[in-house]
Amino acid sequence: MAQLQQLKRPQLRLRITRTARHQSLVPLRSAAANKLALIVGYQAMALINRDLARAFTPCEEEAERRLTQFRRTEIKN
């Protein structure tokens, strides 16, 4: 019978810096995470736009009333 030879595994010693170890633990942003960030950003913009519209709508309505009144007086004259 043939004798089995055991292979000796090479001894490897790697020195990994603390920074490299830390960076390997930080998850990379995936496409799904980027899309989620965009969705959150758009939702925040929607809230800001809603507040702006709520603040300026009365001013726009007042301006429209005054413009209509001005046009009516111009037609009469």
C-alpha positions in Angstrom: 0.0 0.0 0.0 1.0 3.4 -0.7 1.8 5.5 2.2 -0.2 8.7 2.6 1.9 11.7 3.0 0.6 14.5 5.1 0.9 17.9 3.6 2.3 20.5 5.9 0.3 23.6 5.7 2.4 26.7 5.4 2.4 29.0 8.4 1.3 32.5 7.3 1.4 35.5 9.5 -0.3 38.6 8.2 -0.1 41.9 9.9 -3.4 43.8 9.5 -3.4 47.3 10.7 -6.1 48.5 13.1 -7.3 51.0 10.4 -7.7 48.2 7.9 -9.6 46.1 10.4 -11.9 49.0 11.2 -12.5 49.7 7.5 -13.4 46.1 6.8 -16.2 46.3 9.4 -17.8 49.4 7.9 -20.6 48.3 5.5 -20.5 49.6 2.0 -23.6 51.4 0.8 -25.6 49.3 -1.5 -27.9 50.4 -4.4 -30.9 49.7 -2.1 -29.4 51.9 0.6 -28.8 54.7 -1.9 -32.4 54.5 -3.1 -33.7 54.5 0.5 -31.6 57.6 1.2 -33.1 59.3 -1.9 -36.6 58.4 -0.7 -36.0 59.8 2.7 -34.6 63.0 1.1 -37.6 63.4 -1.1 -40.0 62.9 1.8 -38.2 65.6 3.7 -38.4 67.9 0.7 -42.1 67.2 0.5 -42.6 68.3 4.1 -40.7 71.5 3.5 -42.7 72.2 0.3 -46.0 71.5 2.2 -45.0 74.0 4.9 -44.0 76.6 2.3 -47.3 76.2 0.4 -49.2 76.5 3.6 -47.4 79.7 4.5 -47.7 81.4 1.1 -51.2 80.2 -0.1 -53.0 83.0 1.8 -50.7 85.6 0.3 -51.2 84.2 -3.2 -55.0 84.2 -2.7 -54.9 87.8 -1.5 -52.8 88.8 -4.5 -55.3 87.0 -6.8 -58.2 88.9 -5.2 -56.5 92.2 -5.6 -55.5 91.5 -9.2 -59.1 90.6 -10.0 -60.3 93.7 -8.4 -57.8 95.8 -10.2 -58.8 94.3 -13.6 -62.4 95.0 -12.9 -61.7 98.7 -12.2 -59.6 98.9 -15.3 -62.4 97.6 -17.5 -64.9 100.1 -16.0 -62.6 103.0 -16.7 
